[in-house]
Amino acid sequence: MKKLWHDKSGGTSILFIGLVFFLLIISILIMEMGAVYENYYDAETILQRCCNSAVEKNMSDAYRADNILYLDVPGAKADFTSYLESDMPDKYTLTVKSVTGTASPHP
């Protein structure tokens, strides 16, 4: 390596250009991974919000006063898909294979 620093043939500049190119590629990859993570987090937040809204809307208020939780499962499934279609931006392609639910929570 010491020979490269004292050599006047231009090997140091080639090494420097290669190092700068490598650092540039690494920084671009890190920025792209940050953008991918941000898009994933946005989609995950929208899915969670749709699920929470569908469950809250279809929770039976008649039983809630007695601390008995009862969910209208078909209504919650329908509301979840409608919320998902209206809230999810067009830049995401999402396929939901199945949505399951139970009328009462697990003990």
PyMOL commands that set and color helices and strands:
alter all, ss='L'
color gray80, all
select helices_A, chain A and resi 2-6+11-57+61-64+73-87
alter helices_A, ss='H'
color red, helices_A
deselect
rebuild
show_as cartoon
